[in-house]
Amino acid sequence: MNVFIEHFKNYYTTLKSFLKWLIVSVGIGICVGLISVVFYKGMNIATHLRINNPWLIFLLPLGGLIIAFIYRFLDDNHKIGTTLVITAIRTEERVPLRITPLIIISTWITHLFGGSAGREGAALQIGGSLGNTLARWLHTDEYDRHVFIMCGMAAGFSALFGTPMASAVFAIEVISIGKMHYYALFPCIIASLTSREIAKFFGVFAEHFYLTQIPKFNFYHGFRIIILAIICTEIGVLFCIILHKTQDFFKNRFNNSYIKIFLGGLAIVILSMIFSSGDYNGTGIDVIQKCFYNKPIFPLAFAIKIIFTAITLGCGYKGGEIVPSLYIGATSGYVFANLLGFSSNISVACGMVAVFCSVTNCPLASLLLAFEMFGIQGMQYYVITIAVSFLMSGYHTLYHSQQFAFPKLKNSNQN
């Protein structure tokens, strides 16, 4: 009898926690989803204006000065960005609410004038900022505040990418590699699904790519996909290295944020004149689509995108690294598929997955991202690609605050 009494006591405690996190995560999902819709609509307007008015690229340095001004005026150069959001989940660091309008406006400016960046940086910062603010308003303890931030991250990523499962797992996996924060799994999933439904209701449709030519898996095709995964993983590592080295270069050479971002913007303008196709400005989703439709692209497109993105983000423009990572993976996968004589569709998909995994070190989120973006038919290829990428990428990462709870190899150095 005592066993049943104890069971019902535990069940009551669990039920209270369930109802609490159900209400909280739905609320976070709605709030972040609505803000993400506004951000997405503004991104579309900025992108269409830039495409229809190519001369706007010449105003990129001026846009950079505006970004530098609003950040200095409103934030006083406080530690910001996705790094701050990740740090806040492990420490008592706060993610101020002002980050939300800052990152939204500055990302719109970056894309309006032709900077090369993604949108997930804004999504994660919007979600982290709103999650932290709601936790502060509700006077939660430190444990719950961390869950609020993870819920916000998952909701923001899901609303803009349309991958709710990958978004939820990414939020709890990216913090400490090798250590999953399972206590946040339920609220992150509910917040992610809620946010995505809000986004869909208001017409935010994410890009999904359906593969039409997937070769039947065998040892021969498996070996070729291993070669492709190694190549794309090393390209992802190269992206991390160049991005961080470029950030260090601008930081060490230019103390004045106005000069730094102005010169960086000027460099992007010059490069855009040299490579006049426009394929390297903005997010580059259209180029990813070209790869899936087997349309011709410049063979070194992935290298040029790395340079564009490293300069854009390194000198102070705002956005994110994930969409450029997917671009780099798609273009490198497409080029090397032709060299290896492999199916371009599956190679493009695996290239995207390999680079995403290599720069985030999130294998489970990478697998779910592949399923949600490309379908489950290429499962064997995705699993092999992710396993190779996670191992071969070492300890390189996009996020300085990301920690490795366990080494990838015995006696390996996490440098």
N, C-alpha and C positions, 0 to 999 in steps of 0.2 A: 504493500500500500504506500509506503514511504517513497518508493521509486516513482510511482505515478504522481504523487504530490510534488516531488522534486521536478519531474518532467514538466508539469503544468506551470510551475513557477518559472522555469527556464523558458517555456513556450511564451508565457506572458511577456517576459522581458524581451524576447526575440520579436514578438509581435509589435511591441511598442517601438522598437528600433526600426522594424520594417515600415510601419506607418509614418514614422518620423522622416525617414530617408525618402520614402515615396513622395511625400508632400514637398520636401525640400528640393529633391532632384527635378520634379516636374516644374516647380517654381523657377529654378535656375535655368532649366531648359527653355521655358517660355521667355524669360528675360533676355538670355543670351541669343536665342533664336530671333527675337524681334530686332535687337541691335544688329545682328549679323545680316538680316535682310536689308536694313538701311545701308550697311556697309557694302553689301553685294550690289545693290542698285547703283550706288555711287561709283563703284568700280566699273560697272558696265558703261555708265555715262562717260567716265574718264577715258576708258579704252576706245569707245566709239569716236569721241572727239579727237583723240590722238590719231587714230587711223584715217579719219576723214580730213584732218588738218595736219599733214606731216611737218609743217613749219613749226609746230609746237615744240619739237625737239630742241630748237634753238633757245627755248626759254627754260630748259632744264637747270642750268646754273642758277637762274633767278629763283626757280622753285626750290632749289637747295637752300638758298639763303633764307627763304620763308620758313622752311622746315627747321633750320638751325635757330632762327629767331624764336619760333613758338616753343621749341624745346627748352631753350635757355630762359625764356620769359616765364613759362609755366612750370618747368620741372627743375630748373637750375642744374641741368646735367646730372641728375640723380641716376644711379644705376638702373637701367631700364632694359626692356626687351624680354625675349623668351627666357634668357638666362635668369633674369630676376624671378620670373614665374616659377621656374623649376627650383630655384634656391628657396623660395618661399614655402615650398611643400616640405622641405627638410628642416627649416629653421624658423625663427620667429620673424623673419623678414616680411614686411608688408608690401602688398601690391596696390598702390594708391589708385583711387577711382579716376584720377585725371589721366591715367594712361589710356583709358578708352577713347576719349575724344582726340588725344594726341596722336595715337597710332592710326586712327581712322582718317583724320585729315591729312596727316603726312603720307600715308600710303596712297590716298587719292592723288595727292600732288605728284608723288613719284611716278605713278602710272599715267597720269595726264600728260606729263612731259617726256615720257619715254624711258624711264629708268627700268633696269632689268631686275625684277624681283617677283616674289610670289605673293600670296595673300594669307597663308597659314600663320605667318608671324603675327599678323593683326588678329587672326582668329583666336590664337592661343592667349595673346595678351588681353584681348577683350574679355574672353572667358575667365582668365585668371583674375583680372581686375574686378569684374562684377562678382565673381565668387567670393573673393576676399572681402569686398564691401558688404555683401549680404551677411557674411559671417560676423563682421564687426557690428552691423546694425542689430543682429540677433544676439549679440554678446555670447557667442559660442566659446568653448574652450579651444586650446591649440590643436588638439586632435581633430575635432570637427572642422576647424578652419582649413586644415590641409585637405580634407575631403571636399569641402566647398570649392576650393581652387581647382582640384582635379576634375570635379563635375563641370566647372566652367570651361576648362580646357577642352574636355570631351565634347561639350555642347557646341563650342565655337568651331572646332575642327569639323564636326559632323554637319553643321548647318551649311558650311561652304563647300565641303568636299563630297557630301552625299554618301559617306561611308561610316554609318553609325557604329558598327561593331569594331571596325579598325580604330575609330576615333576613341571609343571607350577604353580599349586595351592600350592604345598608345599613351593615353593620359596616365595610366597606372604602371606602364612599363618603362617609359622614357626617363623616369626620375633616377632610378638606381638599376643599372643593367645587371640582371641575374637575380634580382629581388623584386617580385611582383607585389604590389600593394593591394592584395585581394580584398581587404576590408572596404575598399572604395569601389569594388566591381559593380555591385548592384546599383548604387546611386549614379555611377558614371554611365552605366548602360541606359538607365531610365532618362537621365538628363540628355544623353546623346540622341536617343530615339525621339524624345519630345522636341528637342531643338530642330531635328531634321524634318519632322512633320510640320512644324511652324514654318520652316523655310519653304517646304514644298507648297504649302497652302498659299504663300505669297509669291509663288512663281520662281523660286530659286532652284534651278535644275542643274545638278552637277554633271560633269562629263564622265560617261561610262563608255568603255570601248569593248565591243563584242567581237571576239576573234572568230574568223571564218575558216582559217586554214591551220588546224592543229595536227601535226603529224602523229601517228600512233607511236606511243612510247616504246622504245626498246633500248638496248645497251648502246647502240651506235648513236642514236639521237641523244641519249643521256650523256654520253661522253662529250658530244658537241656543245650541249648546253652547259656543261661544266666549264669548258674552255671559254664560252661566251660570258659566263658568270664571273670568272676570274678577271677577264678583260674589263668588264663593266665595273666590277668592284674596285679595281685599281684606279679607274677613272673617277669613281666616287671619292676615293681616298685623296686623289689629286685635287679634286674640288675643295675638300675640307682644308687641305694644306694651303692652297692658293688663297682661299677666302680668308683664313686666319693670318697668313703672311701679309696680305693686302691691308687688312684691318690694322695690323701692327705697324705697317709702313706709314699709313696715314696718321696713326696715333702718335708715333715717335717723331715724325718729320714736321707735323703741323699742330701746334698747340691751339691755334685759333680755329674754332669749329666752322666759322664762316669761310675762311680761306680753304680749309680742308674740303668742305662739301662743294664749294664753287669750282675748285680745280678738278675734283672728281667728276662733277657734272660736265665740265668742259671736255674732259677726256672721253666721256660717253658720247658727246656730240661729235667729236672728231672721228671716233670709231664708227658711229652711225653713218657718217658721210662716206667712210671707206667701204663699209659693208652696208650698202644702201637698200637692201631688201626689206629691212624692218623686221626680219625674223628673230632678231636678238633683243628687241625691246619688249617691255611688258612681261606678261607671264609666259607667252610662247605656246599656249594651248593649241593654237592653229597649226603650229609646226608638228606637235605630237600627233595631231589628226592626220597630217600629211604622211607621217611614217606608217600609220595603220592603213591608210588608203594606198600605200605603195607609190606615192608621188615622189619625184626627185627632190633631194635636199643636198646642200653642200656637204661633202664628206667630213669636213672638220667643224661642222656646226656645233658639236658638243664642246669643243675646245674654245670656240669663240664665245659661246654662252657662258662658260666658266669665267672668262675674262670680264665680260660685260657685268655679270652678277657680282663678281668679287669687287670690282671697282664701285658699283652702285651701292652695295651694302657696306663696303669697307670705308667709304668716305662719309657715310652718315645718312644716306637715303633710307627710307623705311619700306618694309615689306616682309618677305620671308624667303627661306631657302628651299622649301620642300618642292614647290612647283618647278623652280629651275632644276632641282635634282631630278624630277621626273622627266623634264625636257632633255637633260643631259643623258639620262638612261635610255630614253626612247631613241634619240638620234644615234647614240653609240651602238645600241642594239641593232638598229636598222642597217647601219654601215657595215658592221662586222657580220651580220647575217648574210649580206651579199658576198662578203669575202669568204665566209665559211660554207656558202651554198646551202643555207638553212632557211626554213620558213620565216619570212619577215614578220608575220603577225605575232607568233609566239616569241620570237627574238626581241621584238620591240617591248612586249609585255614583260619578259624576263629581264631585259635591260633596265626598265623602269624600277622593277622590284629590287634588282641587285643594287642599284645606286641608292635607292631609298633606304634599304637595310644597312648598307655600308656607312651611310652618313648619320643614321639615327640609332643604330645598334638595337633595333626593336624587331626581332624575328617574328614574334607572334602577331604583332600589329601589321608587319609586312605581309604575312600570309593572308590575314583577313582583308587587307587592302587589295591584294591580288584577286581574291574571290569576289569582292564587292565591285571592283572596277572592271574585271575581265571575265568573270564567270568561273565556275569550278572545273570546267573541262580540262584545263591544262594543269591540274593539281600536281602531278608528278614533276613537271618542269619547274613549277613555283617552289616546291619544297626543296628540290636540289639546289636551285638558285639561291634561296635564302640561307640554306645550310653553308654553302660555299662562301657567300658574301659575309655572313656573320663571323666566320672563322678568319677569312683572309683579310678583312678590313682592320684587324688589330684593334687598337684603342683610339683610333681617329673618330672624331665626332664633330657635329656642327655646333654643339652646345657646350661651352666651357664648364658649366655647372653640373653637367651630367656626370654621375659617378658609376664606377664599376664595382658592384658588391662582391663579385667573384671574378677571378682571372679567366680569360678564355682558354689559356693553355697552362699546363703545369709549369711552375717556376718562371712564368712570363712577367715582364715588367710592364706596368700600366702607364706608359709614357706617351 
